[in-house]
Amino acid sequence: MARKKAALDFEQSLSDLQQLVERLETGELSLEDSLSAFEQGIGLTRDCQAALAQAEQKVLILMERDGELQPAPFDPDPQA
């Protein structure tokens, strides 16, 4: 359950960040609102970066065998 929650949190943060960028790009926000949105965007960016770094660490741990990384072929859709 924790993995699904983390994935949902990442997806939600990414979606929120995308919406903030779109609002900022319109140029219709006041300076104060723009700064507030930018600050919120920085926080969301850091959250997303942390989630991606954690996912990368998990992948490296899963690929490690006997203290060494083992190359593995990447097949995004093994059913196809």
C-alpha positions in Angstrom: 0.0 0.0 0.0 2.9 2.4 0.8 4.2 2.0 -2.8 0.9 2.9 -4.3 0.6 5.9 -2.0 4.1 7.1 -2.9 3.3 6.8 -6.6 0.1 8.6 -6.2 1.8 11.4 -4.2 4.4 11.7 -6.9 1.8 11.8 -9.7 -0.2 14.4 -7.8 2.8 16.5 -7.1 3.8 16.4 -10.7 0.2 17.3 -11.8 0.1 20.2 -9.3 3.5 21.4 -10.6 2.3 21.3 -14.2 -0.8 23.3 -13.3 1.4 25.9 -11.5 3.6 26.3 -14.5 0.6 26.8 -16.8 -0.7 29.5 -14.4 2.6 31.2 -14.3 3.0 31.0 -18.1 -0.3 32.9 -18.7 1.3 36.0 -17.2 -2.0 37.0 -15.6 -0.9 36.5 -12.0 0.1 39.5 -9.9 3.7 39.7 -8.7 2.8 38.5 -5.2 0.8 35.6 -6.6 3.5 34.7 -9.0 6.1 34.6 -6.2 3.8 32.4 -4.1 3.2 30.0 -7.0 6.9 29.9 -7.7 7.7 29.1 -4.1 5.1 26.3 -4.1 6.5 25.0 -7.4 10.0 24.8 -5.8 8.6 22.7 -3.0 6.8 20.4 -5.4 9.9 20.1 -7.5 12.0 19.1 -4.5 9.3 16.5 -3.5 9.4 15.0 -7.0 13.2 14.9 -7.2 13.3 13.2 -3.8 10.7 10.6 -4.9 12.7 9.9 -8.1 16.0 9.6 -6.2 14.4 7.1 -3.8 13.0 5.1 -6.8 16.5 5.1 -8.4 18.0 3.8 -5.1 15.4 1.0 -5.0 16.2 0.0 -8.6 19.9 -0.1 -7.8 19.3 -2.2 -4.7 17.1 -4.7 -6.7 19.7 -5.0 -9.4 22.6 -5.6 -7.0 23.8 -9.2 -6.7 26.7 -10.2 -4.4 27.8 -6.6 -3.9 28.0 -5.8 -7.7 25.5 -4.4 -10.1 24.4 -6.8 -12.7 23.4 -5.6 -16.1 19.9 -6.5 -17.1 18.1 -5.9 -20.4 15.3 -3.4 -20.4 12.1 -4.6 -21.8 9.3 -2.0 -21.0 6.5 -4.4 -22.1 7.5 -8.1 -21.6 4.0 -9.2 -22.8 4.4 -7.6 -26.2 
